[in-house]
Amino acid sequence: MNVFGNLALLLALIGYFSLASMAGKPTPGGDYGVGHAFALLFAYAAVAVGISIATAIVLWKGGFDWVTEKTTLRNTFVISGLIALLIFSFFAAMINGGGAPWVMRILGKHTIVWALPPLLLAGFVLVNTSLQTLVPAVIWQWTLKGVVLISAVSCVLMLGEWLFNIPIAAAQHAEMRDAEDARRQQEFLDQIEKNNPKTEMVLILVFTTKYQDKAVREAALAKIKSNPEWQQYLVSRLETPWAGEVFPFLADNDVEDRRLFAEPIKAGILKMAEKFKDSMERTHTFYDGQFYSETQSILQTIAKFQDLGIDYAPAVRKLRKALDTPLKSYQQAANLRCIPVLDSWLKKHEKEK
């Protein structure tokens, strides 16, 4: 077993020399930076594997009996110390300026150079028990204890720093999100302000849905209603390909003259059927949620106007039929979630022939 232990320490020593040769040097840019990072990782892996194997062999041979007489406690100490050493050596190897934990920046870029040799020396004595008669126990034992203690304290400090930074990072993230929301809201408000409701109203209908910020929605509704003929404008758009923009508005907002919209809604559904059919013919790759929001807006609009005595079922049937458009060989189908929604609605509302 000594042979395997010494080979493991030799592997760790080779990895150490590689790490030491790169310690303190700036990370090169471009492809060289990637190569540098991989070199660090491989060198650290050699150190980690070598130390782990040597520790396992010494532990199995009873080389850590001096730690404590209690087996469970001894194993816990040894394994915890090994984990602390591996974590510490990883950050010592990968330290790179401001990106490293605070304690590692304090210890410096050459931590790996002075931290590993005492550990490897102690490991060599532990693996080769014959050397323990030549080297006083107080030297290699306290050397090992010192390195493990530094590693453990560093790990605790790094954990504390990470826990301390969690609320700070969360606050910064929230601040950035709020700033982005404010920027986007102002962008929408500027777009609404510049809109001409007599000729371009359809472009701001998207800002009137229930999903929009209150300030944006109110500004859009105020701009729309600044046109005395805003209802006639919407009715005229239901008979065009812009019907897809009108339905979300009708689904989430009330109109003054409901009867004015009753028949045009049917025409709008037929326009949406044409749009669905065209999309079925042109789309290459479908996804499950495709057409779902449009379908929901249409059915929610119908629910608000169906008491006016208009039979919307035939138009909805054509809308549903558009989704049965045969696909070409190169098109990739999906289980459209809107299909069962339309089927359920038709089953409930379609009149018996």
VOBA-1610 file (N, C-alpha, C; in pm, whole numbers, padded with zeros to 5 digits, always signed):
BEGIN
Met+00082-00121+00000Met+00000+00000+00000Met+00086+00127+00000Asn+00209+00113+00058Asn+00297+00230+00059Asn+00330+00277-00083Val+00341+00179-00174Val+00373+00214-00313Val+00263+00302-00371Phe+00138+00260-00351Phe+00026+00338-00404Phe+00017+00475-00337Gly+00046+00477-00207Gly+00044+00604-00136Gly+00149+00700-00188Asn+00270+00647-00213Asn+00378+00732-00265Asn+00350+00778-00408Leu+00291+00690-00488Leu+00253+00729-00624Leu+00148+00840-00622Ala+00053+00828-00528Ala-00051+00931-00515Ala+00013+01065-00476Leu+00108+01060-00382Leu+00176+01184-00341Leu+00261+01240-00454Leu+00321+01151-00535Leu+00399+01196-00651Leu+00308+01268-00750Leu+00188+01214-00773Leu+00092+01280-00860Leu+00055+01418-00806Ala+00032+01425-00675Ala+00000+01553-00612Ala+00117+01651-00624Leu+00240+01599-00611Leu+00358+01685-00622Leu+00372+01742-00763Ile+00347+01658-00863Ile+00353+01705-01003Ile+00248+01815-01025Gly+00127+01790-00973Gly+00023+01892-00985Gly+00061+02020-00912Tyr+00128+02005-00796Tyr+00171+02123-00721Tyr+00269+02207-00800Phe+00367+02144-00861Phe+00466+02219-00939Phe+00401+02295-01055Ser+00300+02233-01115Ser+00228+02300-01223Ser+00154+02422-01171Leu+00089+02406-01056Leu+00016+02519-00996Leu+00112+02629-00952Ala+00223+02589-00893Ala+00321+02687-00846Ala+00379+02767-00962Ser+00397+02702-01078Ser+00454+02772-01193Ser+00358+02876-01250Met+00228+02859-01224Met+00128+02953-01276Met+00079+03051-01170Ala+00120+03032-01045Ala+00072+03117-00936Ala+00116+03262-00955Gly+00023+03353-00934Gly+00053+03496-00941Gly+00060+03554-01079Lys+00054+03469-01182Lys+00063+03520-01318Lys-00075+03562-01368Pro-00083+03673-01441Pro-00214+03718-01493Pro-00269+03619-01593Thr-00400+03608-01595Thr-00466+03517-01689Thr-00457+03575-01829Pro-00403+03502-01925Pro-00395+03555-02063Pro-00533+03565-02126Gly-00544+03646-02229Gly-00672+03664-02295Gly-00692+03567-02410Gly-00814+03567-02465Gly-00844+03485-02582Gly-00835+03337-02556Asp-00795+03264-02660Asp-00784+03118-02649Asp-00680+03077-02546Tyr-00579+03161-02527Tyr-00477+03128-02427Tyr-00538+03125-02287Gly-00636+03210-02264Gly-00704+03213-02134Gly-00778+03083-02108Val-00841+03029-02211Val-00912+02902-02196Val-00813+02790-02165Gly-00702+02789-02238Gly-00600+02689-02213Gly-00541+02701-02073His-00523+02824-02028His-00470+02848-01894His-00566+02793-01789Ala-00694+02815-01808Ala-00795+02767-01713Ala-00797+02615-01707Phe-00788+02550-01823Phe-00787+02404-01825Phe-00660+02350-01760Ala-00549+02418-01780Ala-00424+02374-01718Ala-00435+02381-01566Leu-00495+02488-01516Leu-00517+02502-01372Leu-00605+02390-01319Leu-00712+02362-01391Leu-00805+02258-01347Leu-00739+02121-01343Phe-00663+02089-01446Phe-00597+01958-01450Phe-00491+01947-01340Ala-00419+02056-01317Ala-00317+02054-01212Ala-00382+02039-01075Tyr-00491+02112-01054Tyr-00562+02100-00926Tyr-00619+01959-00909Ala-00672+01902-01018Ala-00727+01766-01012Ala-00620+01667-00970Ala-00499+01684-01021Ala-00388+01595-00984Ala-00360+01606-00834Val-00358+01729-00783Val-00334+01750-00640Val-00447+01688-00557Ala-00572+01715-00598Ala-00687+01667-00522Ala-00693+01515-00519Val-00672+01453-00635Val-00678+01306-00642Val-00563+01245-00562Gly-00444+01301-00578Gly-00328+01247-00506Gly-00346+01256-00355Ile-00387+01371-00303Ile-00406+01387-00160Ile-00518+01298-00108Ser-00626+01286-00185Ser-00740+01204-00142Ser-00701+01058-00132Ile-00629+01007-00232Ile-00588+00866-00230Ile-00492+00841-00114Ala-00396+00929-00095Ala-00299+00912+00013Ala-00369+00917+00149Thr-00465+01007+00164Thr-00540+01018+00291Thr-00619+00890+00317Ala-00683+00838+00213Ala-00762+00716+00229Ala-00673+00598+00271Ile-00555+00589+00213Ile-00463+00479+00246Ile-00415+00491+00390Val-00376+00613+00430Val-00329+00635+00568Val-00440+00606+00667Leu-00561+00650+00637Leu-00675+00627+00725Leu-00703+00477+00739Trp-00697+00405+00628Trp-00722+00261+00628Trp-00616+00185+00709Lys-00492+00233+00701Lys-00382+00168+00773Lys-00377+00208+00921Gly-00462+00302+00962Gly-00461+00346+01102Gly-00360+00454+01129Gly-00315+00522+01025Gly-00214+00626+01043Gly-00264+00751+01111Phe-00395+00763+01131Phe-00451+00880+01198Phe-00500+00846+01338Asp-00455+00735+01393Asp-00499+00697+01527Asp-00458+00799+01633Trp-00355+00875+01604Trp-00309+00977+01700Trp-00405+01095+01712Val-00497+01109+01616Val-00591+01222+01620Val-00684+01209+01740Thr-00747+01091+01755Thr-00835+01062+01868Thr-00858+00911+01872Glu-00891+00859+01991Glu-00912+00715+02005Glu-01048+00672+01951Lys-01143+00762+01944Lys-01278+00729+01898Lys-01282+00724+01746Thr-01316+00606+01694Thr-01309+00583+01549Thr-01400+00677+01470Thr-01525+00688+01513Thr-01621+00772+01440Thr-01576+00917+01439Leu-01535+00965+01556Leu-01491+01104+01565Leu-01365+01126+01482Arg-01275+01027+01485Arg-01150+01037+01408Arg-01180+01044+01258Asn-01267+00955+01211Asn-01303+00956+01069Asn-01368+01087+01029Thr-01452+01139+01118Thr-01519+01268+01091Thr-01417+01380+01077Phe-01321+01383+01171Phe-01216+01486+01166Phe-01135+01477+01036Val-01095+01355+01003Val-01008+01335+00887Val-01082+01372+00758Ile-01205+01322+00742Ile-01281+01351+00619Ile-01315+01499+00609Ser-01355+01561+00723Ser-01385+01705+00722Ser-01260+01786+00688Gly-01147+01744+00746Gly-01023+01814+00716Gly-00983+01801+00571Leu-01003+01681+00514Leu-00971+01660+00372Leu-01058+01750+00284Ile-01188+01757+00315Ile-01279+01841+00237Ile-01237+01988+00245Ala-01201+02031+00368Ala-01157+02170+00386Ala-01030+02197+00305Leu-00937+02100+00307Leu-00812+02114+00231Leu-00840+02124+00081Leu-00931+02041+00031Leu-00961+02042-00112Leu-01026+02173-00153Ile-01118+02222-00071Ile-01184+02350-00102Ile-01082+02464-00097Phe-01003+02465+00008Phe-00902+02570+00025Phe-00802+02569-00090Ser-00753+02450-00126Ser-00654+02442-00234Ser-00714+02479-00369Phe-00844+02451-00386Phe-00909+02490-00511Phe-00908+02642-00527Phe-00953+02713-00423Phe-00955+02859-00432Phe-00815+02918-00435Ala-00722+02851-00366Ala-00583+02898-00370Ala-00525+02884-00510Ala-00565+02777-00579Ala-00515+02754-00715Ala-00581+02846-00816Met-00710+02872-00796Met-00787+02947-00896Met-00797+03096-00866Ile-00734+03141-00759Ile-00745+03282-00720Ile-00709+03373-00837Asn-00796+03472-00858Asn-00773+03563-00971Asn-00825+03703-00937Gly-00746+03775-00861Gly-00779+03915-00831Gly-00910+03931-00758Gly-00990+04029-00804Gly-01112+04067-00737Gly-01220+03961-00739Gly-01206+03859-00825Gly-01309+03757-00832Gly-01299+03653-00721Ala-01191+03653-00645Ala-01170+03552-00542Ala-01237+03595-00411Pro-01269+03498-00322Pro-01323+03533-00191Pro-01227+03624-00115Trp-01282+03700-00023Trp-01204+03800+00050Trp-01084+03739+00120Val-01102+03627+00191Val-00993+03568+00267Val-00880+03523+00175Met-00915+03474+00055Met-00812+03429-00038Met-00734+03548-00094Arg-00802+03662-00110Arg-00731+03783-00156Arg-00634+03831-00048Ile-00674+03813+00079Ile-00586+03852+00189Ile-00462+03764+00193Leu-00481+03634+00174Leu-00368+03541+00179Leu-00274+03560+00060Gly-00328+03607-00053Gly-00243+03641-00166Gly-00244+03538-00277Lys-00190+03579-00392Lys-00190+03495-00511Lys-00093+03378-00503His-00002+03382-00407His+00097+03274-00398His+00065+03178-00284Thr-00061+03177-00240Thr-00100+03088-00130Thr-00069+02944-00161Ile-00098+02903-00283Ile-00076+02763-00322Ile+00070+02724-00312Val+00161+02822-00326Val+00305+02794-00325Val+00352+02751-00187Trp+00304+02822-00081Trp+00351+02791+00054Trp+00260+02697+00132Ala+00135+02681+00088Ala+00040+02599+00165Ala+00055+02449+00141Leu+00086+02410+00020Leu+00090+02266-00012Leu+00216+02193+00032Pro+00337+02251+00023Pro+00458+02174+00061Pro+00453+02115+00201Pro+00412+02191+00306Pro+00403+02129+00439Pro+00305+02012+00442Leu+00196+02026+00368Leu+00096+01918+00364Leu+00153+01794+00296Leu+00222+01814+00185Leu+00280+01700+00114Leu+00390+01633+00197Leu+00465+01715+00269Leu+00571+01660+00356Leu+00509+01574+00466Ala+00403+01627+00529Ala+00336+01550+00634Ala+00275+01422+00577Gly+00220+01431+00456Gly+00162+01314+00392Gly+00268+01208+00363Phe+00386+01252+00322Phe+00495+01159+00292Phe+00538+01084+00419Val+00540+01154+00531Val+00577+01090+00658Val+00469+00993+00702Leu+00342+01029+00682Leu+00231+00943+00722Leu+00226+00815+00638Val+00253+00828+00510Val+00250+00711+00422Val+00368+00618+00453Asn+00486+00675+00473Asn+00606+00596+00501Asn+00632+00597+00652Thr+00571+00507+00722Thr+00574+00506+00869Thr+00716+00493+00925Ser+00808+00437+00845Ser+00946+00424+00893Ser+01011+00559+00919Leu+00963+00662+00849Leu+01019+00796+00867Leu+00973+00862+00997Gln+00869+00808+01057Gln+00817+00869+01179Gln+00913+00856+01296Thr+01007+00762+01285Thr+01109+00750+01390Thr+01221+00851+01370Leu+01232+00902+01247Leu+01338+00999+01217Leu+01292+01143+01232Val+01162+01166+01202Val+01107+01302+01212Val+01021+01311+01337Pro+01053+01402+01426Pro+00973+01415+01549Pro+00824+01433+01516Ala+00740+01363+01591Ala+00595+01368+01567Ala+00542+01509+01578Val+00598+01587+01672Val+00547+01722+01691Val+00560+01805+01566Ile+00660+01775+01481Ile+00682+01853+01360Ile+00576+01822+01255Trp+00564+01693+01215Trp+00471+01663+01106Trp+00325+01668+01150Gln+00300+01636+01278Gln+00161+01642+01325Gln+00111+01786+01331Trp+00192+01874+01389Trp+00148+02014+01399Trp+00154+02085+01264Thr+00242+02038+01177Thr+00241+02092+01040Thr+00109+02060+00972Leu+00066+01935+00985Leu-00061+01893+00926Leu-00179+01965+00991Lys-00176+01975+01124Lys-00283+02044+01196Lys-00291+02191+01154Gly-00175+02253+01135Gly-00174+02394+01097Gly-00236+02417+00961Val-00198+02334+00863Val-00254+02350+00728Val-00404+02324+00728Val-00446+02219+00802Val-00589+02189+00808Val-00665+02302+00878Leu-00605+02357+00984Leu-00671+02466+01057Leu-00687+02589+00967Ile-00581+02624+00895Ile-00590+02738+00802Ile-00697+02713+00697Ser-00702+02590+00647Ser-00801+02556+00545Ser-00942+02566+00601Ala-00962+02511+00722Ala-01095+02511+00783Ala-01141+02654+00812Val-01052+02734+00871Val-01088+02874+00901Val-01120+02950+00773Ser-01041+02927+00668Ser-01065+02993+00540Ser-01201+02954+00482Cys-01234+02824+00493Cys-01364+02777+00442Cys-01479+02840+00518Val-01464+02851+00651Val-01569+02914+00733Val-01585+03060+00693Leu-01473+03130+00675Leu-01479+03271+00636Leu-01540+03286+00496Met-01507+03195+00403Met-01565+03202+00269Met-01715+03176+00272Leu-01756+03080+00358Leu-01899+03053+00373Leu-01969+03174+00433Gly-01907+03236+00534Gly-01965+03355+00594Gly-01978+03469+00494Glu-01875+03485+00411Glu-01881+03590+00308Glu-01993+03562+00209Trp-02008+03435+00171Trp-02114+03399+00076Trp-02251+03426+00136Leu-02272+03387+00262Leu-02400+03412+00328Leu-02427+03562+00345Phe-02321+03636+00375Phe-02335+03781+00392Phe-02372+03849+00261Asn-02320+03795+00151Asn-02343+03858+00020Asn-02478+03821-00041Ile-02544+03717+00011Ile-02672+03676-00047Ile-02774+03789-00044Pro-02803+03852+00073Pro-02901+03962+00071Pro-02854+04082-00009Ile-02722+04105-00012Ile-02670+04218-00090Ile-02694+04194-00238Ala-02663+04071-00282Ala-02684+04038-00423Ala-02832+04043-00459Ala-02917+03997-00365Ala-03061+04000-00390Ala-03110+04143-00402Ala-03059+04231-00315Ala-03099+04372-00321Ala-03052+04438-00450Gln-02930+04405-00492Gln-02878+04461-00617Gln-02958+04411-00736His-02994+04282-00732His-03075+04225-00841His-03211+04292-00847Ala-03271+04313-00728Ala-03402+04379-00724Ala-03393+04522-00776Glu-03284+04590-00739Glu-03264+04728-00785Glu-03248+04734-00936Met-03173+04640-00990Met-03154+04635-01135Met-03286+04602-01206Arg-03363+04510-01145Arg-03492+04474-01205Arg-03588+04593-01203Asp-03589+04666-01089Asp-03676+04783-01079Asp-03634+04890-01180Ala-03503+04907-01195Ala-03454+05006-01290Ala-03492+04968-01432Glu-03483+04838-01464Glu-03520+04791-01597Glu-03670+04806-01620Asp-03749+04776-01516Asp-03894+04793-01527Asp-03930+04939-01549Ala-03862+05028-01476Ala-03889+05171-01491Ala-03850+05220-01631Arg-03736+05170-01680Arg-03692+05209-01814Arg-03792+05161-01920Arg-03836+05036-01905Arg-03931+04981-02001Arg-04066+05053-01992Gln-04108+05083-01870Gln-04235+05155-01854Gln-04229+05292-01920Gln-04116+05362-01900Gln-04103+05494-01961Gln-04099+05484-02113Glu-04038+05379-02163Glu-04034+05356-02307Glu-04176+05337-02362Phe-04257+05261-02289Phe-04395+05238-02331Phe-04475+05368-02325Leu-04455+05444-02217Leu-04528+05571-02202Leu-04490+05670-02312Asp-04363+05672-02349Asp-04319+05760-02458Asp-04383+05717-02589Gln-04391+05586-02610Gln-04453+05534-02732Gln-04601+05570-02738Ile-04667+05562-02623Ile-04809+05598-02616Ile-04828+05746-02641Glu-04740+05827-02582Glu-04750+05972-02596Glu-04736+06016-02742Lys-04650+05949-02816Lys-04625+05986-02956Lys-04733+05932-03051Asn-04816+05844-03000Asn-04915+05778-03086Asn-05027+05873-03129Asn-05066+05859-03256Asn-05181+05933-03308Asn-05303+05841-03303Pro-05398+05864-03210Pro-05509+05771-03193Pro-05607+05768-03310Lys-05595+05862-03399Lys-05687+05863-03514Lys-05637+05773-03627Thr-05506+05753-03632Thr-05451+05673-03742Thr-05365+05555-03697Glu-05316+05560-03573Glu-05223+05457-03527Glu-05268+05388-03398Met-05393+05404-03362Met-05442+05350-03235Met-05412+05202-03218Val-05420+05128-03327Val-05401+04983-03319Val-05264+04945-03263Leu-05167+05036-03277Leu-05031+05007-03231Leu-05017+05011-03080Ile-05111+05072-03009Ile-05099+05080-02863Ile-05206+04996-02792Leu-05282+04920-02868Leu-05382+04832-02805Leu-05315+04729-02714Val-05194+04689-02748Val-05122+04591-02668Val-05097+04640-02526Phe-05097+04772-02507Phe-05071+04829-02374Phe-05196+04836-02287Thr-05309+04787-02335Thr-05434+04799-02260Thr-05478+04668-02194Thr-05400+04563-02203Thr-05440+04435-02145Thr-05416+04434-01994Lys-05475+04337-01928Lys-05465+04326-01782Lys-05323+04292-01735Tyr-05240+04250-01826Tyr-05104+04213-01789Tyr-05009+04333-01785Gln-05057+04448-01831Gln-04972+04566-01836Gln-04970+04639-01702Asp-04862+04715-01680Asp-04853+04800-01562Asp-04969+04900-01561Lys-05020+04930-01442Lys-05137+05016-01429Lys-05117+05152-01497Ala-05001+05213-01475Ala-04975+05345-01533Ala-04975+05340-01685Val-04914+05234-01740Val-04908+05218-01886Val-05048+05193-01941Arg-05123+05107-01873Arg-05258+05075-01921Arg-05348+05198-01919Glu-05343+05272-01810Glu-05428+05392-01801Glu-05390+05496-01905Ala-05259+05511-01929Ala-05214+05608-02029Ala-05262+05567-02169Ala-05254+05437-02199Ala-05298+05388-02330Ala-05448+05406-02347Leu-05525+05373-02244Leu-05671+05389-02253Leu-05710+05536-02270Ala-05640+05623-02198Ala-05668+05766-02211Ala-05638+05816-02351Lys-05528+05771-02408Lys-05492+05811-02544Lys-05594+05759-02644Ile-05636+05634-02628Ile-05734+05575-02720Ile-05865+05651-02715Lys-05911+05679-02596Lys-06042+05744-02581Lys-06037+05894-02609Ser-05916+05945-02633Ser-05908+06086-02676Ser-05960+06103-02818Asn-05973+05991-02889Asn-06035+05991-03021Asn-06184+05966-03002Pro-06270+06063-03031Pro-06414+06048-03009Pro-06473+05927-03081Glu-06410+05883-03187Glu-06462+05771-03265Glu-06378+05645-03244Trp-06327+05629-03124Trp-06240+05516-03096Trp-06311+05383-03113Gln-06439+05377-03081Gln-06512+05251-03096Gln-06530+05214-03243Gln-06564+05313-03325Gln-06578+05288-03469Gln-06444+05244-03529Tyr-06337+05303-03476Tyr-06203+05266-03523Tyr-06177+05118-03495Leu-06208+05074-03373Leu-06185+04934-03336Leu-06272+04840-03419Val-06396+04880-03441Val-06486+04797-03522Val-06428+04779-03663Ser-06378+04887-03719Ser-06323+04878-03855Ser-06201+04786-03859Arg-06125+04783-03751Arg-06005+04698-03749Arg-06040+04551-03729Leu-06157+04521-03675Leu-06197+04382-03660Leu-06216+04314-03796Glu-06236+04391-03898Glu-06258+04337-04032Glu-06130+04334-04114Thr-06017+04348-04045Thr-05886+04348-04111Thr-05793+04250-04039Pro-05673+04225-04092Pro-05578+04140-04021Pro-05537+04192-03883Trp-05574+04318-03851Trp-05544+04374-03720Trp-05640+04323-03612Ala-05731+04235-03648Ala-05827+04182-03550Ala-05756+04119-03430Gly-05638+04060-03455Gly-05563+03998-03346Gly-05520+04094-03239Glu-05511+04224-03270Glu-05477+04326-03171Glu-05602+04377-03100Val-05717+04368-03167Val-05841+04421-03108Val-05898+04326-03004Phe-05890+04195-03027Phe-05951+04099-02935Phe-05895+04106-02793Pro-05763+04119-02773Pro-05714+04133-02635Pro-05769+04258-02566Phe-05787+04366-02643Phe-05846+04487-02587Phe-05989+04460-02542Leu-06068+04398-02627Leu-06208+04371-02594Leu-06220+04271-02479Ala-06126+04179-02470Ala-06131+04079-02363Ala-06106+04141-02226Asp-06023+04245-02220Asp-05983+04301-02091Asp-06041+04438-02061Asn-06116+04496-02155Asn-06171+04630-02135Asn-06316+04636-02181Asp-06391+04727-02120Asp-06531+04746-02157Asp-06544+04853-02265Val-06649+04842-02343Val-06679+04943-02445Val-06814+05006-02411Glu-06838+05125-02463Glu-06961+05198-02431Glu-07081+05144-02509Asp-07061+05114-02635Asp-07169+05065-02721Asp-07143+04919-02757Arg-07191+04828-02676Arg-07164+04686-02695Arg-07225+04635-02826Arg-07345+04683-02860Arg-07413+04635-02982Arg-07336+04673-03108Leu-07259+04780-03100Leu-07180+04821-03214Leu-07078+04714-03253Phe-07036+04635-03154Phe-06932+04534-03175Phe-06987+04393-03201Ala-07114+04372-03175Ala-07170+04238-03177Ala-07142+04163-03307Glu-07182+04216-03420Glu-07161+04151-03550Glu-07015+04157-03597Pro-06949+04272-03582Pro-06808+04279-03624Pro-06718+04177-03553Ile-06753+04137-03431Ile-06674+04036-03361Ile-06672+03907-03441Lys-06786+03872-03500Lys-06794+03752-03582Lys-06698+03764-03701Ala-06698+03883-03764Ala-06606+03906-03877Ala-06461+03897-03831Gly-06435+03946-03710Gly-06300+03939-03656Gly-06254+03796-03633Ile-06346+03710-03587Ile-06311+03569-03566Ile-06275+03503-03699Leu-06351+03537-03804Leu-06322+03481-03936Leu-06187+03529-03986Lys-06152+03653-03957Lys-06019+03703-03995Lys-05910+03626-03920Met-05937+03597-03793Met-05841+03520-03715Met-05829+03377-03768Ala-05939+03323-03818Ala-05935+03190-03879Ala-05843+03191-04000Glu-05852+03297-04080Glu-05763+03310-04196Glu-05617+03320-04151Lys-05596+03394-04042Lys-05461+03413-03990Lys-05406+03280-03937Phe-05491+03204-03867Phe-05449+03073-03816Phe-05410+02981-03932Lys-05494+02979-04034Lys-05469+02891-04149Lys-05338+02928-04217Asp-05315+03058-04233Asp-05191+03103-04296Asp-05070+03062-04213Ser-05082+03074-04080Ser-04972+03033-03992Ser-04948+02883-03999Met-05057+02806-04010Met-05043+02661-04021Met-04968+02622-04148Glu-04987+02701-04252Glu-04922+02671-04379Glu-04778+02718-04384Arg-04746+02823-04307Arg-04614+02885-04318Arg-04516+02846-04207Thr-04567+02808-04090Thr-04479+02779-03976Thr-04399+02652-03999His-04272+02658-03965His-04186+02540-03981His-04193+02451-03857Thr-04174+02512-03740Thr-04175+02435-03616Thr-04279+02494-03520Phe-04377+02414-03485Phe-04483+02459-03396Phe-04444+02432-03250Tyr-04511+02503-03158Tyr-04491+02477-03016Tyr-04628+02469-02949Asp-04635+02406-02835Asp-04763+02373-02771Asp-04851+02496-02745Gly-04789+02608-02708Gly-04867+02726-02673Gly-04904+02815-02790Gln-04869+02772-02912Gln-04900+02853-03029Gln-05052+02870-03045Phe-05096+02990-03077Phe-05237+03028-03096Phe-05317+03030-02965Tyr-05254+02994-02853Tyr-05331+02982-02729Tyr-05380+03117-02677Ser-05292+03216-02670Ser-05333+03346-02618Ser-05438+03411-02708Glu-05423+03396-02840Glu-05523+03451-02932Glu-05659+03383-02911Thr-05655+03251-02893Thr-05779+03176-02869Thr-05846+03222-02740Gln-05768+03239-02636Gln-05823+03284-02508Gln-05887+03421-02520Ser-05822+03513-02591Ser-05877+03648-02609Ser-06009+03644-02685Ile-06015+03560-02787Ile-06138+03549-02867Ile-06252+03494-02782Leu-06227+03386-02709Leu-06333+03324-02629Leu-06375+03414-02513Gln-06283+03486-02454Gln-06318+03580-02346Gln-06401+03696-02400Thr-06369+03739-02522Thr-06448+03846-02585Thr-06590+03796-02613Ile-06601+03677-02665Ile-06733+03620-02694Ile-06816+03613-02566Ala-06754+03571-02456Ala-06825+03559-02329Ala-06886+03692-02285Lys-06822+03802-02321Lys-06871+03934-02282Lys-06983+03985-02372Phe-06995+03926-02493Phe-07094+03978-02588Phe-07200+03874-02628Gln-07190+03752-02578Gln-07281+03647-02625Gln-07425+03669-02582Asp-07450+03756-02483Asp-07587+03784-02440Asp-07663+03873-02539Leu-07595+03920-02642Leu-07660+04008-02741Leu-07731+03928-02850Gly-07731+03797-02840Gly-07808+03715-02933Gly-07736+03676-03060Ile-07607+03698-03069Ile-07532+03661-03190Ile-07477+03520-03173Asp-07492+03439-03275Asp-07439+03302-03273Asp-07297+03302-03329Tyr-07203+03290-03238Tyr-07062+03293-03279Tyr-07006+03153-03309Ala-07085+03050-03282Ala-07036+02913-03298Ala-06987+02883-03440Pro-07057+02922-03547Pro-07008+02893-03682Pro-06869+02953-03709Ala-06849+03076-03660Ala-06719+03141-03681Ala-06610+03069-03602Val-06645+03029-03478Val-06547+02956-03397Val-06516+02821-03459Arg-06619+02758-03521Arg-06597+02631-03589Arg-06495+02648-03702Lys-06501+02757-03776Lys-06405+02782-03884Lys-06266+02808-03826Leu-06266+02874-03711Leu-06138+02897-03644Leu-06074+02764-03605Arg-06156+02676-03552Arg-06107+02542-03513Arg-06064+02462-03636Lys-06139+02472-03744Lys-06107+02397-03865Lys-05974+02440-03924Ala-05941+02569-03907Ala-05814+02620-03960Ala-05695+02546-03898Leu-05713+02499-03774Leu-05605+02428-03704Leu-05588+02285-03755Asp-05682+02239-03838Asp-05671+02106-03898Asp-05605+02111-04035Thr-05553+02226-04073Thr-05485+02241-04202Thr-05372+02138-04214Pro-05372+02056-04317Pro-05267+01953-04332Pro-05127+02016-04337Leu-05036+01953-04268Leu-04899+02003-04264Leu-04816+01937-04373Lys-04716+02010-04417Lys-04623+01956-04516Lys-04520+01868-04447Ser-04448+01791-04524Ser-04354+01693-04468Ser-04244+01757-04385Tyr-04204+01880-04420Tyr-04094+01944-04349Tyr-04139+02017-04222Gln-04270+02029-04201Gln-04320+02100-04084Gln-04323+02007-03963Gln-04286+02064-03847Gln-04282+01987-03723Gln-04401+02023-03637Ala-04490+01926-03616Ala-04614+01950-03544Ala-04592+01957-03393Ala-04697+01999-03323Ala-04695+02006-03177Ala-04837+01981-03127Asn-04849+01946-03001Asn-04981+01927-02940Asn-05035+02062-02896Leu-05103+02130-02987Leu-05151+02266-02962Leu-05254+02267-02848Arg-05225+02343-02744Arg-05313+02347-02628Arg-05445+02417-02656Cys-05449+02496-02762Cys-05572+02568-02793Cys-05679+02477-02853Ile-05639+02364-02909Ile-05735+02275-02976Ile-05837+02218-02878Pro-05796+02157-02765Pro-05897+02108-02671Pro-05982+02219-02611Val-05925+02339-02599Val-06002+02453-02547Val-06115+02487-02645Leu-06084+02493-02774Leu-06186+02523-02874Leu-06287+02409-02885Asp-06241+02285-02878Asp-06332+02171-02886Asp-06430+02173-02770Ser-06380+02204-02651Ser-06468+02210-02534Ser-06571+02321-02548Trp-06527+02436-02599Trp-06621+02548-02616Trp-06728+02512-02719Leu-06687+02455-02830Leu-06784+02418-02935Leu-06883+02313-02885Lys-06836+02219-02809Lys-06925+02114-02757Lys-07032+02175-02667Lys-06994+02281-02597Lys-07088+02344-02505Lys-07181+02444-02572His-07133+02513-02677His-07208+02625-02731His-07265+02602-02872Glu-07210+02510-02946Glu-07258+02495-03084Glu-07401+02443-03084Lys-07483+02503-03164Lys-07624+02463-03170Lys-07641+02332-03245Glu-07739+02256-03205Glu-07768+02130-03273Glu-07827+02159-03411Lys-07774+02088-03508Lys-07823+02106-03644Lys-07948+02024-03666
//
